[in-house]
Amino acid sequence: MNTFLTFCLTLFLVIDAVGHIPVYLSFLKPYDKRKRTLISLRELFFALLIMILFHYFGSVLLHML
């Protein structure tokens, strides 16, 4: 659990999630609330999938590089 929290905190600080909120909201402005929610959930799913893939296969990728 400690490794997971460290990973999440590091990722949060690196990508500056709070700083990207205004840009993200401006992109979603033309859509209604339901569509914005669906778009947000879809993007969160893709981000989770990418993080999981890199968690398990990141060392293999680094060794290949």
PDBQT receptor file of N, H, CA, C and O in Angstrom, charges set to zero:
ATOM      1  N   MET A   1       0.818  -1.191   0.000  1.00  0.00    +0.000 N 
ATOM      2  CA  MET A   1       0.000   0.000   0.000  1.00  0.00    +0.000 C 
ATOM      3  C   MET A   1       0.864   1.257   0.000  1.00  0.00    +0.000 C 
ATOM      4  O   MET A   1       0.529   2.249  -0.647  1.00  0.00    +0.000 OA
ATOM      5  N   ASN A   2       1.978   1.208   0.730  1.00  0.00    +0.000 N 
ATOM      6  H   ASN A   2       2.250   0.402   1.255  1.00  0.00    +0.000 HD
ATOM      7  CA  ASN A   2       2.866   2.357   0.802  1.00  0.00    +0.000 C 
ATOM      8  C   ASN A   2       3.444   2.680  -0.578  1.00  0.00    +0.000 C 
ATOM      9  O   ASN A   2       3.566   3.850  -0.942  1.00  0.00    +0.000 OA
ATOM     10  N   THR A   3       3.797   1.649  -1.345  1.00  0.00    +0.000 N 
ATOM     11  H   THR A   3       3.698   0.699  -1.050  1.00  0.00    +0.000 HD
ATOM     12  CA  THR A   3       4.336   1.849  -2.688  1.00  0.00    +0.000 C 
ATOM     13  C   THR A   3       3.277   2.476  -3.595  1.00  0.00    +0.000 C 
ATOM     14  O   THR A   3       3.586   3.356  -4.399  1.00  0.00    +0.000 OA
ATOM     15  N   PHE A   4       2.055   2.031  -3.468  1.00  0.00    +0.000 N 
ATOM     16  H   PHE A   4       1.804   1.316  -2.815  1.00  0.00    +0.000 HD
ATOM     17  CA  PHE A   4       0.969   2.571  -4.281  1.00  0.00    +0.000 C 
ATOM     18  C   PHE A   4       0.757   4.049  -3.989  1.00  0.00    +0.000 C 
ATOM     19  O   PHE A   4       0.610   4.847  -4.915  1.00  0.00    +0.000 OA
ATOM     20  N   LEU A   5       0.741   4.423  -2.718  1.00  0.00    +0.000 N 
ATOM     21  H   LEU A   5       0.861   3.775  -1.966  1.00  0.00    +0.000 HD
ATOM     22  CA  LEU A   5       0.548   5.830  -2.357  1.00  0.00    +0.000 C 
ATOM     23  C   LEU A   5       1.712   6.690  -2.845  1.00  0.00    +0.000 C 
ATOM     24  O   LEU A   5       1.505   7.807  -3.318  1.00  0.00    +0.000 OA
ATOM     25  N   THR A   6       2.916   6.178  -2.732  1.00  0.00    +0.000 N 
ATOM     26  H   THR A   6       3.084   5.271  -2.347  1.00  0.00    +0.000 HD
ATOM     27  CA  THR A   6       4.084   6.904  -3.229  1.00  0.00    +0.000 C 
ATOM     28  C   THR A   6       3.983   7.099  -4.728  1.00  0.00    +0.000 C 
ATOM     29  O   THR A   6       4.264   8.184  -5.238  1.00  0.00    +0.000 OA
ATOM     30  N   PHE A   7       3.583   6.055  -5.437  1.00  0.00    +0.000 N 
ATOM     31  H   PHE A   7       3.355   5.174  -5.023  1.00  0.00    +0.000 HD
ATOM     32  CA  PHE A   7       3.418   6.120  -6.884  1.00  0.00    +0.000 C 
ATOM     33  C   PHE A   7       2.365   7.158  -7.269  1.00  0.00    +0.000 C 
ATOM     34  O   PHE A   7       2.589   7.964  -8.172  1.00  0.00    +0.000 OA
ATOM     35  N   CYS A   8       1.232   7.142  -6.597  1.00  0.00    +0.000 N 
ATOM     36  H   CYS A   8       1.049   6.488  -5.864  1.00  0.00    +0.000 HD
ATOM     37  CA  CYS A   8       0.147   8.078  -6.917  1.00  0.00    +0.000 C 
ATOM     38  C   CYS A   8       0.549   9.516  -6.615  1.00  0.00    +0.000 C 
ATOM     39  O   CYS A   8       0.252  10.416  -7.401  1.00  0.00    +0.000 OA
ATOM     40  N   LEU A   9       1.216   9.745  -5.499  1.00  0.00    +0.000 N 
ATOM     41  H   LEU A   9       1.457   9.014  -4.860  1.00  0.00    +0.000 HD
ATOM     42  CA  LEU A   9       1.638  11.094  -5.143  1.00  0.00    +0.000 C 
ATOM     43  C   LEU A   9       2.667  11.620  -6.143  1.00  0.00    +0.000 C 
ATOM     44  O   LEU A   9       2.593  12.772  -6.568  1.00  0.00    +0.000 OA
ATOM     45  N   THR A  10       3.615  10.780  -6.510  1.00  0.00    +0.000 N 
ATOM     46  H   THR A  10       3.675   9.844  -6.164  1.00  0.00    +0.000 HD
ATOM     47  CA  THR A  10       4.623  11.185  -7.489  1.00  0.00    +0.000 C 
ATOM     48  C   THR A  10       3.985  11.518  -8.825  1.00  0.00    +0.000 C 
ATOM     49  O   THR A  10       4.310  12.538  -9.433  1.00  0.00    +0.000 OA
ATOM     50  N   LEU A  11       3.088  10.673  -9.282  1.00  0.00    +0.000 N 
ATOM     51  H   LEU A  11       2.824   9.845  -8.788  1.00  0.00    +0.000 HD
ATOM     52  CA  LEU A  11       2.411  10.919 -10.549  1.00  0.00    +0.000 C 
ATOM     53  C   LEU A  11       1.590  12.202 -10.490  1.00  0.00    +0.000 C 
ATOM     54  O   LEU A  11       1.591  12.981 -11.443  1.00  0.00    +0.000 OA
ATOM     55  N   PHE A  12       0.898  12.425  -9.391  1.00  0.00    +0.000 N 
ATOM     56  H   PHE A  12       0.898  11.791  -8.617  1.00  0.00    +0.000 HD
ATOM     57  CA  PHE A  12       0.088  13.631  -9.227  1.00  0.00    +0.000 C 
ATOM     58  C   PHE A  12       0.962  14.881  -9.303  1.00  0.00    +0.000 C 
ATOM     59  O   PHE A  12       0.591  15.860  -9.952  1.00  0.00    +0.000 OA
ATOM     60  N   LEU A  13       2.101  14.853  -8.655  1.00  0.00    +0.000 N 
ATOM     61  H   LEU A  13       2.403  14.059  -8.128  1.00  0.00    +0.000 HD
ATOM     62  CA  LEU A  13       2.991  16.012  -8.660  1.00  0.00    +0.000 C 
ATOM     63  C   LEU A  13       3.640  16.232 -10.019  1.00  0.00    +0.000 C 
ATOM     64  O   LEU A  13       3.854  17.374 -10.425  1.00  0.00    +0.000 OA
ATOM     65  N   VAL A  14       3.951  15.159 -10.720  1.00  0.00    +0.000 N 
ATOM     66  H   VAL A  14       3.776  14.231 -10.390  1.00  0.00    +0.000 HD
ATOM     67  CA  VAL A  14       4.611  15.279 -12.016  1.00  0.00    +0.000 C 
ATOM     68  C   VAL A  14       3.670  15.835 -13.077  1.00  0.00    +0.000 C 
ATOM     69  O   VAL A  14       4.073  16.688 -13.867  1.00  0.00    +0.000 OA
ATOM     70  N   ILE A  15       2.441  15.377 -13.109  1.00  0.00    +0.000 N 
ATOM     71  H   ILE A  15       2.113  14.684 -12.467  1.00  0.00    +0.000 HD
ATOM     72  CA  ILE A  15       1.536  15.814 -14.174  1.00  0.00    +0.000 C 
ATOM     73  C   ILE A  15       0.816  17.124 -13.862  1.00  0.00    +0.000 C 
ATOM     74  O   ILE A  15       0.149  17.681 -14.733  1.00  0.00    +0.000 OA
ATOM     75  N   ASP A  16       0.942  17.621 -12.633  1.00  0.00    +0.000 N 
ATOM     76  H   ASP A  16       1.484  17.168 -11.926  1.00  0.00    +0.000 HD
ATOM     77  CA  ASP A  16       0.313  18.882 -12.231  1.00  0.00    +0.000 C 
ATOM     78  C   ASP A  16      -1.183  18.865 -12.565  1.00  0.00    +0.000 C 
ATOM     79  O   ASP A  16      -1.670  19.682 -13.346  1.00  0.00    +0.000 OA
ATOM     80  N   ALA A  17      -1.883  17.929 -11.964  1.00  0.00    +0.000 N 
ATOM     81  H   ALA A  17      -1.487  17.265 -11.330  1.00  0.00    +0.000 HD
ATOM     82  CA  ALA A  17      -3.311  17.741 -12.247  1.00  0.00    +0.000 C 
ATOM     83  C   ALA A  17      -4.135  18.979 -11.930  1.00  0.00    +0.000 C 
ATOM     84  O   ALA A  17      -5.060  19.311 -12.673  1.00  0.00    +0.000 OA
ATOM     85  N   VAL A  18      -3.820  19.654 -10.859  1.00  0.00    +0.000 N 
ATOM     86  H   VAL A  18      -3.070  19.384 -10.256  1.00  0.00    +0.000 HD
ATOM     87  CA  VAL A  18      -4.592  20.843 -10.474  1.00  0.00    +0.000 C 
ATOM     88  C   VAL A  18      -4.404  21.949 -11.503  1.00  0.00    +0.000 C 
ATOM     89  O   VAL A  18      -5.348  22.682 -11.799  1.00  0.00    +0.000 OA
ATOM     90  N   GLY A  19      -3.211  22.079 -12.046  1.00  0.00    +0.000 N 
ATOM     91  H   GLY A  19      -2.444  21.484 -11.805  1.00  0.00    +0.000 HD
ATOM     92  CA  GLY A  19      -2.947  23.113 -13.045  1.00  0.00    +0.000 C 
ATOM     93  C   GLY A  19      -3.637  22.876 -14.368  1.00  0.00    +0.000 C 
ATOM     94  O   GLY A  19      -3.832  23.812 -15.144  1.00  0.00    +0.000 OA
ATOM     95  N   HIS A  20      -4.012  21.630 -14.636  1.00  0.00    +0.000 N 
ATOM     96  H   HIS A  20      -3.854  20.870 -14.006  1.00  0.00    +0.000 HD
ATOM     97  CA  HIS A  20      -4.668  21.303 -15.904  1.00  0.00    +0.000 C 
ATOM     98  C   HIS A  20      -6.191  21.367 -15.834  1.00  0.00    +0.000 C 
ATOM     99  O   HIS A  20      -6.860  21.219 -16.857  1.00  0.00    +0.000 OA
ATOM    100  N   ILE A  21      -6.738  21.581 -14.666  1.00  0.00    +0.000 N 
ATOM    101  H   ILE A  21      -6.195  21.702 -13.835  1.00  0.00    +0.000 HD
ATOM    102  CA  ILE A  21      -8.199  21.618 -14.519  1.00  0.00    +0.000 C 
ATOM    103  C   ILE A  21      -8.843  22.705 -15.383  1.00  0.00    +0.000 C 
ATOM    104  O   ILE A  21      -9.827  22.406 -16.060  1.00  0.00    +0.000 OA
ATOM    105  N   PRO A  22      -8.348  23.951 -15.402  1.00  0.00    +0.000 N 
ATOM    106  CA  PRO A  22      -9.005  24.970 -16.244  1.00  0.00    +0.000 C 
ATOM    107  C   PRO A  22      -8.990  24.627 -17.740  1.00  0.00    +0.000 C 
ATOM    108  O   PRO A  22      -9.965  24.883 -18.446  1.00  0.00    +0.000 OA
ATOM    109  N   VAL A  23      -7.903  24.057 -18.210  1.00  0.00    +0.000 N 
ATOM    110  H   VAL A  23      -7.111  23.849 -17.636  1.00  0.00    +0.000 HD
ATOM    111  CA  VAL A  23      -7.824  23.679 -19.626  1.00  0.00    +0.000 C 
ATOM    112  C   VAL A  23      -8.827  22.565 -19.926  1.00  0.00    +0.000 C 
ATOM    113  O   VAL A  23      -9.538  22.609 -20.930  1.00  0.00    +0.000 OA
ATOM    114  N   TYR A  24      -8.875  21.574 -19.048  1.00  0.00    +0.000 N 
ATOM    115  H   TYR A  24      -8.299  21.538 -18.232  1.00  0.00    +0.000 HD
ATOM    116  CA  TYR A  24      -9.787  20.448 -19.228  1.00  0.00    +0.000 C 
ATOM    117  C   TYR A  24     -11.244  20.924 -19.221  1.00  0.00    +0.000 C 
ATOM    118  O   TYR A  24     -12.050  20.492 -20.045  1.00  0.00    +0.000 OA
ATOM    119  N   LEU A  25     -11.565  21.806 -18.295  1.00  0.00    +0.000 N 
ATOM    120  H   LEU A  25     -10.910  22.158 -17.626  1.00  0.00    +0.000 HD
ATOM    121  CA  LEU A  25     -12.937  22.328 -18.226  1.00  0.00    +0.000 C 
ATOM    122  C   LEU A  25     -13.293  23.161 -19.453  1.00  0.00    +0.000 C 
ATOM    123  O   LEU A  25     -14.436  23.133 -19.910  1.00  0.00    +0.000 OA
ATOM    124  N   SER A  26     -12.329  23.897 -19.987  1.00  0.00    +0.000 N 
ATOM    125  H   SER A  26     -11.401  23.919 -19.616  1.00  0.00    +0.000 HD
ATOM    126  CA  SER A  26     -12.626  24.689 -21.188  1.00  0.00    +0.000 C 
ATOM    127  C   SER A  26     -12.885  23.786 -22.394  1.00  0.00    +0.000 C 
ATOM    128  O   SER A  26     -13.686  24.129 -23.263  1.00  0.00    +0.000 OA
ATOM    129  N   PHE A  27     -12.217  22.641 -22.450  1.00  0.00    +0.000 N 
ATOM    130  H   PHE A  27     -11.566  22.362 -21.744  1.00  0.00    +0.000 HD
ATOM    131  CA  PHE A  27     -12.479  21.694 -23.542  1.00  0.00    +0.000 C 
ATOM    132  C   PHE A  27     -13.865  21.072 -23.429  1.00  0.00    +0.000 C 
ATOM    133  O   PHE A  27     -14.497  20.767 -24.440  1.00  0.00    +0.000 OA
ATOM    134  N   LEU A  28     -14.337  20.883 -22.199  1.00  0.00    +0.000 N 
ATOM    135  H   LEU A  28     -13.823  21.130 -21.378  1.00  0.00    +0.000 HD
ATOM    136  CA  LEU A  28     -15.633  20.227 -21.995  1.00  0.00    +0.000 C 
ATOM    137  C   LEU A  28     -16.814  21.197 -21.945  1.00  0.00    +0.000 C 
ATOM    138  O   LEU A  28     -17.961  20.767 -21.828  1.00  0.00    +0.000 OA
ATOM    139  N   LYS A  29     -16.547  22.473 -22.030  1.00  0.00    +0.000 N 
ATOM    140  H   LYS A  29     -15.614  22.822 -22.124  1.00  0.00    +0.000 HD
ATOM    141  CA  LYS A  29     -17.599  23.492 -21.912  1.00  0.00    +0.000 C 
ATOM    142  C   LYS A  29     -18.764  23.311 -22.896  1.00  0.00    +0.000 C 
ATOM    143  O   LYS A  29     -19.913  23.501 -22.500  1.00  0.00    +0.000 OA
ATOM    144  N   PRO A  30     -18.512  22.950 -24.163  1.00  0.00    +0.000 N 
ATOM    145  CA  PRO A  30     -19.644  22.845 -25.108  1.00  0.00    +0.000 C 
ATOM    146  C   PRO A  30     -20.610  21.681 -24.836  1.00  0.00    +0.000 C 
ATOM    147  O   PRO A  30     -21.702  21.643 -25.404  1.00  0.00    +0.000 OA
ATOM    148  N   TYR A  31     -20.221  20.745 -23.982  1.00  0.00    +0.000 N 
ATOM    149  H   TYR A  31     -19.335  20.776 -23.521  1.00  0.00    +0.000 HD
ATOM    150  CA  TYR A  31     -21.041  19.554 -23.764  1.00  0.00    +0.000 C 
ATOM    151  C   TYR A  31     -21.951  19.723 -22.551  1.00  0.00    +0.000 C 
ATOM    152  O   TYR A  31     -21.650  20.489 -21.635  1.00  0.00    +0.000 OA
ATOM    153  N   ASP A  32     -23.071  18.996 -22.561  1.00  0.00    +0.000 N 
ATOM    154  H   ASP A  32     -23.315  18.374 -23.305  1.00  0.00    +0.000 HD
ATOM    155  CA  ASP A  32     -23.961  19.032 -21.408  1.00  0.00    +0.000 C 
ATOM    156  C   ASP A  32     -23.358  18.209 -20.261  1.00  0.00    +0.000 C 
ATOM    157  O   ASP A  32     -22.350  17.526 -20.446  1.00  0.00    +0.000 OA
ATOM    158  N   LYS A  33     -23.975  18.279 -19.088  1.00  0.00    +0.000 N 
ATOM    159  H   LYS A  33     -24.793  18.833 -18.938  1.00  0.00    +0.000 HD
ATOM    160  CA  LYS A  33     -23.403  17.671 -17.884  1.00  0.00    +0.000 C 
ATOM    161  C   LYS A  33     -23.235  16.161 -18.012  1.00  0.00    +0.000 C 
ATOM    162  O   LYS A  33     -22.209  15.616 -17.604  1.00  0.00    +0.000 OA
ATOM    163  N   ARG A  34     -24.221  15.489 -18.567  1.00  0.00    +0.000 N 
ATOM    164  H   ARG A  34     -25.054  15.931 -18.899  1.00  0.00    +0.000 HD
ATOM    165  CA  ARG A  34     -24.153  14.025 -18.703  1.00  0.00    +0.000 C 
ATOM    166  C   ARG A  34     -23.009  13.623 -19.617  1.00  0.00    +0.000 C 
ATOM    167  O   ARG A  34     -22.269  12.689 -19.308  1.00  0.00    +0.000 OA
ATOM    168  N   LYS A  35     -22.856  14.316 -20.736  1.00  0.00    +0.000 N 
ATOM    169  H   LYS A  35     -23.457  15.075 -20.987  1.00  0.00    +0.000 HD
ATOM    170  CA  LYS A  35     -21.786  14.007 -21.691  1.00  0.00    +0.000 C 
ATOM    171  C   LYS A  35     -20.410  14.295 -21.074  1.00  0.00    +0.000 C 
ATOM    172  O   LYS A  35     -19.464  13.537 -21.288  1.00  0.00    +0.000 OA
ATOM    173  N   ARG A  36     -20.300  15.390 -20.307  1.00  0.00    +0.000 N 
ATOM    174  H   ARG A  36     -21.069  16.006 -20.133  1.00  0.00    +0.000 HD
ATOM    175  CA  ARG A  36     -19.034  15.705 -19.628  1.00  0.00    +0.000 C 
ATOM    176  C   ARG A  36     -18.654  14.600 -18.653  1.00  0.00    +0.000 C 
ATOM    177  O   ARG A  36     -17.487  14.223 -18.554  1.00  0.00    +0.000 OA
ATOM    178  N   THR A  37     -19.650  14.082 -17.930  1.00  0.00    +0.000 N 
ATOM    179  H   THR A  37     -20.598  14.388 -18.010  1.00  0.00    +0.000 HD
ATOM    180  CA  THR A  37     -19.393  13.001 -16.982  1.00  0.00    +0.000 C 
ATOM    181  C   THR A  37     -18.911  11.753 -17.702  1.00  0.00    +0.000 C 
ATOM    182  O   THR A  37     -17.959  11.113 -17.258  1.00  0.00    +0.000 OA
ATOM    183  N   LEU A  38     -19.551  11.401 -18.803  1.00  0.00    +0.000 N 
ATOM    184  H   LEU A  38     -20.325  11.921 -19.164  1.00  0.00    +0.000 HD
ATOM    185  CA  LEU A  38     -19.142  10.227 -19.561  1.00  0.00    +0.000 C 
ATOM    186  C   LEU A  38     -17.739  10.393 -20.143  1.00  0.00    +0.000 C 
ATOM    187  O   LEU A  38     -16.946   9.452 -20.130  1.00  0.00    +0.000 OA
ATOM    188  N   ILE A  39     -17.435  11.571 -20.647  1.00  0.00    +0.000 N 
ATOM    189  H   ILE A  39     -18.079  12.335 -20.658  1.00  0.00    +0.000 HD
ATOM    190  CA  ILE A  39     -16.099  11.830 -21.189  1.00  0.00    +0.000 C 
ATOM    191  C   ILE A  39     -15.050  11.722 -20.081  1.00  0.00    +0.000 C 
ATOM    192  O   ILE A  39     -13.993  11.122 -20.279  1.00  0.00    +0.000 OA
ATOM    193  N   SER A  40     -15.338  12.294 -18.933  1.00  0.00    +0.000 N 
ATOM    194  H   SER A  40     -16.196  12.781 -18.772  1.00  0.00    +0.000 HD
ATOM    195  CA  SER A  40     -14.399  12.243 -17.811  1.00  0.00    +0.000 C 
ATOM    196  C   SER A  40     -14.157  10.813 -17.352  1.00  0.00    +0.000 C 
ATOM    197  O   SER A  40     -13.014  10.429 -17.105  1.00  0.00    +0.000 OA
ATOM    198  N   LEU A  41     -15.208  10.029 -17.236  1.00  0.00    +0.000 N 
ATOM    199  H   LEU A  41     -16.136  10.341 -17.437  1.00  0.00    +0.000 HD
ATOM    200  CA  LEU A  41     -15.055   8.628 -16.832  1.00  0.00    +0.000 C 
ATOM    201  C   LEU A  41     -14.264   7.830 -17.859  1.00  0.00    +0.000 C 
ATOM    202  O   LEU A  41     -13.439   6.992 -17.495  1.00  0.00    +0.000 OA
ATOM    203  N   ARG A  42     -14.509   8.082 -19.129  1.00  0.00    +0.000 N 
ATOM    204  H   ARG A  42     -15.179   8.763 -19.425  1.00  0.00    +0.000 HD
ATOM    205  CA  ARG A  42     -13.763   7.390 -20.186  1.00  0.00    +0.000 C 
ATOM    206  C   ARG A  42     -12.276   7.720 -20.100  1.00  0.00    +0.000 C 
ATOM    207  O   ARG A  42     -11.430   6.831 -20.198  1.00  0.00    +0.000 OA
ATOM    208  N   GLU A  43     -11.966   8.989 -19.919  1.00  0.00    +0.000 N 
ATOM    209  H   GLU A  43     -12.653   9.711 -19.839  1.00  0.00    +0.000 HD
ATOM    210  CA  GLU A  43     -10.561   9.401 -19.854  1.00  0.00    +0.000 C 
ATOM    211  C   GLU A  43      -9.888   8.873 -18.596  1.00  0.00    +0.000 C 
ATOM    212  O   GLU A  43      -8.710   8.518 -18.634  1.00  0.00    +0.000 OA
ATOM    213  N   LEU A  44     -10.608   8.816 -17.488  1.00  0.00    +0.000 N 
ATOM    214  H   LEU A  44     -11.565   9.105 -17.458  1.00  0.00    +0.000 HD
ATOM    215  CA  LEU A  44     -10.053   8.234 -16.270  1.00  0.00    +0.000 C 
ATOM    216  C   LEU A  44      -9.766   6.750 -16.459  1.00  0.00    +0.000 C 
ATOM    217  O   LEU A  44      -8.755   6.247 -15.968  1.00  0.00    +0.000 OA
ATOM    218  N   PHE A  45     -10.643   6.050 -17.162  1.00  0.00    +0.000 N 
ATOM    219  H   PHE A  45     -11.464   6.459 -17.560  1.00  0.00    +0.000 HD
ATOM    220  CA  PHE A  45     -10.425   4.636 -17.438  1.00  0.00    +0.000 C 
ATOM    221  C   PHE A  45      -9.167   4.432 -18.278  1.00  0.00    +0.000 C 
ATOM    222  O   PHE A  45      -8.364   3.547 -17.984  1.00  0.00    +0.000 OA
ATOM    223  N   PHE A  46      -8.988   5.248 -19.329  1.00  0.00    +0.000 N 
ATOM    224  H   PHE A  46      -9.641   5.967 -19.568  1.00  0.00    +0.000 HD
ATOM    225  CA  PHE A  46      -7.800   5.119 -20.164  1.00  0.00    +0.000 C 
ATOM    226  C   PHE A  46      -6.528   5.433 -19.382  1.00  0.00    +0.000 C 
ATOM    227  O   PHE A  46      -5.513   4.760 -19.558  1.00  0.00    +0.000 OA
ATOM    228  N   ALA A  47      -6.573   6.444 -18.525  1.00  0.00    +0.000 N 
ATOM    229  H   ALA A  47      -7.398   6.991 -18.382  1.00  0.00    +0.000 HD
ATOM    230  CA  ALA A  47      -5.408   6.788 -17.704  1.00  0.00    +0.000 C 
ATOM    231  C   ALA A  47      -5.072   5.650 -16.750  1.00  0.00    +0.000 C 
ATOM    232  O   ALA A  47      -3.900   5.330 -16.555  1.00  0.00    +0.000 OA
ATOM    233  N   LEU A  48      -6.091   5.039 -16.155  1.00  0.00    +0.000 N 
ATOM    234  H   LEU A  48      -7.044   5.300 -16.314  1.00  0.00    +0.000 HD
ATOM    235  CA  LEU A  48      -5.867   3.901 -15.263  1.00  0.00    +0.000 C 
ATOM    236  C   LEU A  48      -5.271   2.725 -16.026  1.00  0.00    +0.000 C 
ATOM    237  O   LEU A  48      -4.350   2.069 -15.539  1.00  0.00    +0.000 OA
ATOM    238  N   LEU A  49      -5.780   2.461 -17.195  1.00  0.00    +0.000 N 
ATOM    239  H   LEU A  49      -6.528   2.993 -17.592  1.00  0.00    +0.000 HD
ATOM    240  CA  LEU A  49      -5.264   1.362 -18.015  1.00  0.00    +0.000 C 
ATOM    241  C   LEU A  49      -3.793   1.579 -18.361  1.00  0.00    +0.000 C 
ATOM    242  O   LEU A  49      -2.993   0.647 -18.278  1.00  0.00    +0.000 OA
ATOM    243  N   ILE A  50      -3.436   2.790 -18.745  1.00  0.00    +0.000 N 
ATOM    244  H   ILE A  50      -4.086   3.547 -18.813  1.00  0.00    +0.000 HD
ATOM    245  CA  ILE A  50      -2.043   3.100 -19.082  1.00  0.00    +0.000 C 
ATOM    246  C   ILE A  50      -1.151   2.954 -17.856  1.00  0.00    +0.000 C 
ATOM    247  O   ILE A  50      -0.048   2.417 -17.953  1.00  0.00    +0.000 OA
ATOM    248  N   MET A  51      -1.623   3.429 -16.698  1.00  0.00    +0.000 N 
ATOM    249  H   MET A  51      -2.519   3.866 -16.619  1.00  0.00    +0.000 HD
ATOM    250  CA  MET A  51      -0.826   3.303 -15.477  1.00  0.00    +0.000 C 
ATOM    251  C   MET A  51      -0.617   1.844 -15.095  1.00  0.00    +0.000 C 
ATOM    252  O   MET A  51       0.477   1.461 -14.679  1.00  0.00    +0.000 OA
ATOM    253  N   ILE A  52      -1.645   1.037 -15.231  1.00  0.00    +0.000 N 
ATOM    254  H   ILE A  52      -2.533   1.347 -15.569  1.00  0.00    +0.000 HD
ATOM    255  CA  ILE A  52      -1.520  -0.383 -14.910  1.00  0.00    +0.000 C 
ATOM    256  C   ILE A  52      -0.553  -1.068 -15.869  1.00  0.00    +0.000 C 
ATOM    257  O   ILE A  52       0.280  -1.868 -15.444  1.00  0.00    +0.000 OA
ATOM    258  N   LEU A  53      -0.657  -0.761 -17.154  1.00  0.00    +0.000 N 
ATOM    259  H   LEU A  53      -1.334  -0.111 -17.500  1.00  0.00    +0.000 HD
ATOM    260  CA  LEU A  53       0.262  -1.359 -18.125  1.00  0.00    +0.000 C 
ATOM    261  C   LEU A  53       1.711  -0.988 -17.831  1.00  0.00    +0.000 C 
ATOM    262  O   LEU A  53       2.591  -1.848 -17.872  1.00  0.00    +0.000 OA
ATOM    263  N   PHE A  54       1.964   0.279 -17.537  1.00  0.00    +0.000 N 
ATOM    264  H   PHE A  54       1.249   0.978 -17.504  1.00  0.00    +0.000 HD
ATOM    265  CA  PHE A  54       3.329   0.693 -17.230  1.00  0.00    +0.000 C 
ATOM    266  C   PHE A  54       3.802   0.132 -15.898  1.00  0.00    +0.000 C 
ATOM    267  O   PHE A  54       4.995  -0.114 -15.718  1.00  0.00    +0.000 OA
ATOM    268  N   HIS A  55       2.895  -0.069 -14.979  1.00  0.00    +0.000 N 
ATOM    269  H   HIS A  55       1.926   0.131 -15.126  1.00  0.00    +0.000 HD
ATOM    270  CA  HIS A  55       3.282  -0.653 -13.702  1.00  0.00    +0.000 C 
ATOM    271  C   HIS A  55       3.821  -2.069 -13.902  1.00  0.00    +0.000 C 
ATOM    272  O   HIS A  55       4.833  -2.440 -13.307  1.00  0.00    +0.000 OA
ATOM    273  N   TYR A  56       3.152  -2.847 -14.730  1.00  0.00    +0.000 N 
ATOM    274  H   TYR A  56       2.331  -2.545 -15.213  1.00  0.00    +0.000 HD
ATOM    275  CA  TYR A  56       3.559  -4.233 -14.922  1.00  0.00    +0.000 C 
ATOM    276  C   TYR A  56       4.600  -4.424 -16.023  1.00  0.00    +0.000 C 
ATOM    277  O   TYR A  56       5.417  -5.341 -15.938  1.00  0.00    +0.000 OA
ATOM    278  N   PHE A  57       4.590  -3.583 -17.048  1.00  0.00    +0.000 N 
ATOM    279  H   PHE A  57       3.926  -2.838 -17.117  1.00  0.00    +0.000 HD
ATOM    280  CA  PHE A  57       5.493  -3.780 -18.181  1.00  0.00    +0.000 C 
ATOM    281  C   PHE A  57       6.506  -2.656 -18.365  1.00  0.00    +0.000 C 
ATOM    282  O   PHE A  57       7.261  -2.670 -19.337  1.00  0.00    +0.000 OA
ATOM    283  N   GLY A  58       6.540  -1.686 -17.461  1.00  0.00    +0.000 N 
ATOM    284  H   GLY A  58       5.926  -1.674 -16.672  1.00  0.00    +0.000 HD
ATOM    285  CA  GLY A  58       7.454  -0.558 -17.584  1.00  0.00    +0.000 C 
ATOM    286  C   GLY A  58       8.911  -0.962 -17.519  1.00  0.00    +0.000 C 
ATOM    287  O   GLY A  58       9.732  -0.447 -18.277  1.00  0.00    +0.000 OA
ATOM    288  N   SER A  59       9.244  -1.880 -16.622  1.00  0.00    +0.000 N 
ATOM    289  H   SER A  59       8.577  -2.299 -16.006  1.00  0.00    +0.000 HD
ATOM    290  CA  SER A  59      10.650  -2.308 -16.516  1.00  0.00    +0.000 C 
ATOM    291  C   SER A  59      11.088  -3.037 -17.777  1.00  0.00    +0.000 C 
ATOM    292  O   SER A  59      12.229  -2.889 -18.214  1.00  0.00    +0.000 OA
ATOM    293  N   VAL A  60      10.196  -3.818 -18.363  1.00  0.00    +0.000 N 
ATOM    294  H   VAL A  60       9.269  -3.938 -18.008  1.00  0.00    +0.000 HD
ATOM    295  CA  VAL A  60      10.520  -4.512 -19.615  1.00  0.00    +0.000 C 
ATOM    296  C   VAL A  60      10.778  -3.481 -20.722  1.00  0.00    +0.000 C 
ATOM    297  O   VAL A  60      11.723  -3.614 -21.500  1.00  0.00    +0.000 OA
ATOM    298  N   LEU A  61       9.931  -2.463 -20.778  1.00  0.00    +0.000 N 
ATOM    299  H   LEU A  61       9.164  -2.355 -20.146  1.00  0.00    +0.000 HD
ATOM    300  CA  LEU A  61      10.103  -1.418 -21.784  1.00  0.00    +0.000 C 
ATOM    301  C   LEU A  61      11.422  -0.668 -21.601  1.00  0.00    +0.000 C 
ATOM    302  O   LEU A  61      12.109  -0.372 -22.578  1.00  0.00    +0.000 OA
ATOM    303  N   LEU A  62      11.774  -0.363 -20.359  1.00  0.00    +0.000 N 
ATOM    304  H   LEU A  62      11.216  -0.604 -19.565  1.00  0.00    +0.000 HD
ATOM    305  CA  LEU A  62      13.036   0.321 -20.102  1.00  0.00    +0.000 C 
ATOM    306  C   LEU A  62      14.237  -0.545 -20.481  1.00  0.00    +0.000 C 
ATOM    307  O   LEU A  62      15.226  -0.039 -21.012  1.00  0.00    +0.000 OA
ATOM    308  N   HIS A  63      14.153  -1.830 -20.213  1.00  0.00    +0.000 N 
ATOM    309  H   HIS A  63      13.350  -2.240 -19.781  1.00  0.00    +0.000 HD
ATOM    310  CA  HIS A  63      15.244  -2.737 -20.588  1.00  0.00    +0.000 C 
ATOM    311  C   HIS A  63      15.377  -2.839 -22.105  1.00  0.00    +0.000 C 
ATOM    312  O   HIS A  63      16.485  -2.977 -22.624  1.00  0.00    +0.000 OA
ATOM    313  N   MET A  64      14.254  -2.771 -22.814  1.00  0.00    +0.000 N 
ATOM    314  H   MET A  64      13.354  -2.659 -22.393  1.00  0.00    +0.000 HD
ATOM    315  CA  MET A  64      14.310  -2.807 -24.286  1.00  0.00    +0.000 C 
ATOM    316  C   MET A  64      14.939  -1.539 -24.851  1.00  0.00    +0.000 C 
ATOM    317  O   MET A  64      15.637  -1.587 -25.864  1.00  0.00    +0.000 OA
ATOM    318  N   LEU A  65      14.694  -0.405 -24.196  1.00  0.00    +0.000 N 
ATOM    319  H   LEU A  65      14.127  -0.367 -23.373  1.00  0.00    +0.000 HD
ATOM    320  CA  LEU A  65      15.260   0.843 -24.660  1.00  0.00    +0.000 C 
ATOM    321  C   LEU A  65      16.740   0.917 -24.336  1.00  0.00    +0.000 C 
ATOM    322  O   LEU A  65      17.394   1.910 -24.656  1.00  0.00    +0.000 OA
TER     323      LEU A  65
